[in-house]
Amino acid sequence: MRDFSPGRVFLIGAGPGDPELMTLKAARLLQSADVVVHDRLVSDGIMAMIPDGVRLIDVGKMAGHHKLAQDKINTLLVELALAGHRVVRLKGGDPLIFGRGSEEAEVLRAAGIPVEYVPGITAAQGAAAATGVPLTHRGLATGVRYVTGHRAKDAGLDLDWASLASEDTTLVVYMGAANIAEIAFQLMRHGLPAGMPVLAVSGATTPQEERILSTLGSVAADVATRAPEAPVLFMIGRVVELYPEIALADALACEGAGMAAYA
Ligand SMILES: C[S@@+](CC[C@H](N)C(=O)[O-])C[C@H]1O[C@@H](n2cnc3c(N)ncnc32)[C@H](O)[C@@H]1O
């Protein structure tokens, strides 16, 4: 393969989980890698696409304790490339959305190593397609924001709540399960109604996918009760009104009331 010369690193997004949601380019490059350095979020189905004989290095992180610290991952990638390997750095979702892909690329480039990105479908897009809840919708959301709900140890969430609490923008919170009570509280404190719908999606696009339909006022309690498996993301906003269960309930309510809503 011409574009995968030895000593090169491809930072590849594996998408949200379903192997068919990976790009053709990513699938092709996986076939010619010597080494794949991968995260915990890369699904089993995608790992199964890697040919036998390719060296696999799991640097996956578990919440709270990193299996391999980020600087060690950077060093590992540099060493593998300098040793003349064709290296795939495989990440869940997109490498440039909460993926530290650009941090790794900086270190590689500083070491004189050619590095390229291959985009992946980010979890928000995977969850939107899987659940039928759009990220934008005329009349409901004029834009979408992706934020991290993760906080560094002992630090508060560093988010601009006043600008995030917008009824016209969909908010997608990555890495927010541990802090969802604070996130919901702050959004309501800054003006969003307690009834604003929220859809928590775990394992979007995988066979383990689960959904919790809730509201800002109830989401913390619902997540505590249902304890969804990681990874979880939250879609917050009026677009969640289009979640098929709500749409169906609305339609039935209209029918029940004898309204000619769909006449
Ligand atoms: C470190 S971030 C990585 C995001 C990734 N680079 C992307 O573009 O999707 C990890 C967070 O992504 C979200 N996530 C990733 N895959 C997911 C999935 N299949 N379903 C739900 N959330 C997911 C969760 O919020 C998780 O805590």
Ligand as a Chemical Component Dictionary entry (heavy atoms), coordinates in Angstrom:
data_LIG
# 
_chem_comp.id                   LIG 
_chem_comp.type                 NON-POLYMER 
_chem_comp.pdbx_formal_charge   0 
_chem_comp.three_letter_code    LIG 
# 
loop_
_chem_comp_atom.comp_id 
_chem_comp_atom.atom_id 
_chem_comp_atom.alt_atom_id 
_chem_comp_atom.type_symbol 
_chem_comp_atom.charge 
_chem_comp_atom.model_Cartn_x 
_chem_comp_atom.model_Cartn_y 
_chem_comp_atom.model_Cartn_z 
_chem_comp_atom.pdbx_ordinal 
LIG C1  C1  C 0  -12.921 10.267 25.763 1  
LIG S1  S1  S 1  -14.479 10.582 25.033 2  
LIG C2  C2  C 0  -14.140 10.056 23.398 3  
LIG C3  C3  C 0  -15.088 10.600 22.383 4  
LIG C4  C4  C 0  -14.802 10.088 20.988 5  
LIG N1  N1  N 0  -13.549 10.578 20.502 6  
LIG C5  C5  C 0  -15.933 10.454 20.004 7  
LIG O1  O1  O 0  -15.691 11.226 19.085 8  
LIG O2  O2  O -1 -17.040 9.936  20.175 9  
LIG C6  C6  C 0  -15.452 9.278  25.700 10 
LIG C7  C7  C 0  -16.922 9.638  25.799 11 
LIG O3  O3  O 0  -17.529 9.557  24.527 12 
LIG C8  C8  C 0  -18.869 9.159  24.668 13 
LIG N2  N2  N 0  -19.059 7.925  23.880 14 
LIG C9  C9  C 0  -18.163 7.309  23.111 15 
LIG N3  N3  N 0  -18.708 6.265  22.458 16 
LIG C10 C10 C 0  -19.996 6.213  22.852 17 
LIG C11 C11 C 0  -21.103 5.357  22.541 18 
LIG N4  N4  N 0  -20.990 4.342  21.693 19 
LIG N5  N5  N 0  -22.288 5.611  23.144 20 
LIG C12 C12 C 0  -22.439 6.651  24.001 21 
LIG N6  N6  N 0  -21.438 7.484  24.321 22 
LIG C13 C13 C 0  -20.236 7.283  23.761 23 
LIG C14 C14 C 0  -19.138 8.960  26.145 24 
LIG O4  O4  O 0  -19.655 10.176 26.654 25 
LIG C15 C15 C 0  -17.740 8.712  26.667 26 
LIG O5  O5  O 0  -17.647 9.036  28.036 27 
# 
loop_
_chem_comp_bond.comp_id 
_chem_comp_bond.atom_id_1 
_chem_comp_bond.atom_id_2 
_chem_comp_bond.value_order 
_chem_comp_bond.pdbx_ordinal 
LIG C1  S1  SING 1  
LIG S1  C2  SING 2  
LIG S1  C6  SING 3  
LIG C2  C3  SING 4  
LIG C3  C4  SING 5  
LIG C4  N1  SING 6  
LIG C4  C5  SING 7  
LIG C5  O1  DOUB 8  
LIG C5  O2  SING 9  
LIG C6  C7  SING 10 
LIG C7  O3  SING 11 
LIG C7  C15 SING 12 
LIG O3  C8  SING 13 
LIG C8  N2  SING 14 
LIG C8  C14 SING 15 
LIG N2  C9  SING 16 
LIG N2  C13 SING 17 
LIG C9  N3  DOUB 18 
LIG N3  C10 SING 19 
LIG C10 C11 SING 20 
LIG C10 C13 DOUB 21 
LIG C11 N4  SING 22 
LIG C11 N5  DOUB 23 
LIG N5  C12 SING 24 
LIG C12 N6  DOUB 25 
LIG N6  C13 SING 26 
LIG C14 O4  SING 27 
LIG C14 C15 SING 28 
LIG C15 O5  SING 29 
# 
